[in-house]
């Protein structure tokens, strides 16, 4: 098996996405030189080696095709990948004269890469990599050819170990030299990757050898290893899927932390400035002092809301339920307190009656409406006020938060409630506000929905059970 180097992107990089890109000029030159050297060595070995076992076209073609199937089953390792070709390469060494093994491996690897090319999974220029990737085949073929091996024999096991060591040496030399010339990578990095490759080779070599012995009594018995290669494909894809899911989750968490930091900085910076104003101007006029305290109260409310959001999110991610305490909750005073967190020109309230009460957790309901108003203020026009209305419809309390902004595409009205979802034009925020809002409301027997208004703008509607009078 050969490890395919793809660059120094680190452990988070997968070789296959990079395969779709065109080779750089330096890569092209190095791979061309490595490929030319391999072809010269492989052809010389095939022409000059002991004639020994006669060439069998049917077996040779079947071996090349089987090798191609193994090439398609690949494992992401570090910054490259490695296919389980050892399952087929061992039979190649014994079922045909070993001097032909490098050329059969080249044919199989080329077929596999042509399949990738037809699927659009690789760039045509990367076919130039194939001969250089086959250097691993030269060492064992040379060892067995010099030893005059013309078929499997358990008594030759020391030679088999020597051939395997020669294969590993070929991997080291070809990969380290190419990586050094192209990327300037350190050899110890490549050796760590190759260590995993060698462990896989050691595990698969006995299976390949058993398939070789079986083929002495059944011409194509070695094809029996292909179902195992298929199973390894499934395991490899599942491993890659899980790795990518974990990586995506880590990146979304990082995005949330970055968004949280941005959102927290704004009220904290304003509060810091207001405190400095009070410290430096102890004799402010009463009207200005009152305005300063009012601004501090608004920013403190915003800060408290943001911190509560992140605490709730942490609880959910820890597998804990939100703490919900349902009781009759008058809606009008709660909405007035929320509106007070913004200048009066930004938010307007319209409640049908002051005695409208919902069966809800006051703190949770306040956090939900705060999130909806914050989104509406942030994404609505600068001079367009956000309107909060509350009314009773049958056995439900309905709270609506409407803005005069551009609204959302119809296919986004539900998607924005997904965790970490962001509107296409949104460049800040943690991306969990609407997710937490719906989660909290559904825990209280309610829900929240978004809709575009006919006259323009977006309305977020909260539904909660009405509290018995």
FENPEKA-V880773 format. One record per backbone hydrogen bond with DSSP energy under -1.0 kcal/mol. CO is the residue of the C=O (numbers start at 0). NH is the residue of the N-H. If there is no record, write none. Layout:
BEGIN
CO_NH / CO_NH
END
This chain:
BEGIN
3_80 / 9_12 / 14_18 / 16_19 / 17_20 / 18_122 / 23_27 / 24_28 / 25_29 / 26_30 / 27_31 / 28_32 / 29_33 / 30_34 / 31_35 / 32_36 / 33_37 / 34_38 / 35_39 / 36_40 / 37_41 / 38_42 / 39_43 / 40_44 / 41_45 / 42_46 / 43_47 / 44_48 / 55_59 / 56_60 / 57_61 / 58_62 / 59_63 / 60_64 / 61_65 / 62_66 / 63_67 / 64_68 / 65_69 / 66_70 / 67_71 / 72_83 / 74_81 / 76_79 / 79_76 / 80_3 / 81_74 / 82_84 / 83_86 / 84_87 / 84_88 / 85_89 / 87_91 / 88_92 / 90_94 / 96_99 / 97_100 / 99_103 / 100_104 / 101_105 / 102_106 / 103_107 / 104_108 / 105_109 / 106_110 / 107_111 / 108_112 / 109_113 / 110_114 / 111_115 / 112_116 / 113_117 / 114_118 / 115_120 / 116_119 / 122_125 / 123_126 / 124_127 / 125_128 / 128_132 / 130_133 / 131_134 / 133_136 / 134_137 / 136_140 / 137_141 / 138_142 / 139_143 / 140_144 / 141_145 / 142_146 / 143_148 / 144_147 / 152_155 / 153_156 / 155_159 / 156_160 / 157_161 / 158_162 / 159_163 / 160_164 / 161_165 / 162_166 / 163_167 / 164_168 / 165_169 / 166_170 / 167_171 / 168_172 / 169_173 / 170_174 / 171_175 / 172_176 / 173_177 / 174_178 / 175_179 / 176_180 / 177_181 / 178_182 / 178_184 / 185_188 / 185_189 / 186_190 / 187_191 / 188_192 / 189_193 / 190_194 / 191_195 / 192_196 / 193_197 / 194_198 / 195_199 / 196_200 / 197_201 / 198_202 / 199_203 / 200_204 / 203_207 / 204_208 / 205_209 / 206_210 / 207_211 / 208_212 / 209_213 / 210_214 / 212_215 / 213_216 / 213_217 / 217_220 / 219_222 / 220_223 / 221_224 / 222_225 / 224_228 / 225_229 / 226_230 / 227_231 / 228_232 / 229_233 / 230_234 / 231_235 / 232_236 / 233_237 / 234_238 / 235_239 / 236_240 / 237_241 / 238_242 / 239_243 / 240_244 / 241_245 / 242_246 / 243_247 / 244_248 / 245_249 / 246_250 / 247_251 / 248_252 / 249_253 / 250_254 / 251_255 / 252_256 / 253_257 / 254_258 / 255_259 / 256_260 / 257_261 / 258_262 / 259_263 / 260_264 / 261_265 / 263_267 / 264_268 / 265_269 / 266_270 / 267_271 / 268_272 / 269_273 / 270_274 / 271_275 / 272_276 / 273_277 / 274_278 / 275_279 / 276_280 / 284_288 / 285_289 / 286_290 / 287_291 / 288_292 / 289_293 / 290_294 / 291_295 / 292_296 / 293_297 / 294_298 / 295_299 / 296_300 / 297_301 / 298_302 / 299_303 / 300_304 / 301_305 / 302_306 / 303_307 / 304_308 / 305_309 / 306_310 / 307_311 / 308_312 / 309_313 / 310_314 / 311_315 / 312_316 / 313_317 / 314_319 / 315_318 / 326_359 / 328_357 / 330_334 / 331_335 / 332_336 / 333_337 / 334_338 / 335_339 / 337_340 / 338_341 / 342_345 / 342_346 / 345_385 / 347_387 / 349_389 / 352_355 / 355_330 / 356_466 / 357_328 / 357_359 / 359_326 / 360_364 / 361_365 / 362_366 / 363_367 / 364_368 / 365_369 / 366_370 / 367_371 / 368_372 / 369_373 / 370_374 / 371_375 / 372_376 / 373_377 / 374_378 / 375_379 / 380_383 / 385_347 / 386_401 / 387_349 / 388_399 / 389_351 / 390_397 / 392_395 / 394_465 / 395_392 / 396_463 / 397_390 / 398_461 / 399_388 / 400_459 / 401_386 / 408_411 / 411_415 / 413_416 / 414_417 / 417_420 / 422_425 / 430_419 / 431_435 / 432_436 / 433_437 / 434_438 / 435_439 / 436_440 / 437_441 / 438_442 / 440_443 / 440_445 / 441_444 / 446_462 / 448_460 / 450_458 / 452_455 / 456_452 / 457_402 / 458_450 / 459_400 / 460_448 / 461_398 / 462_446 / 463_396 / 464_358
END
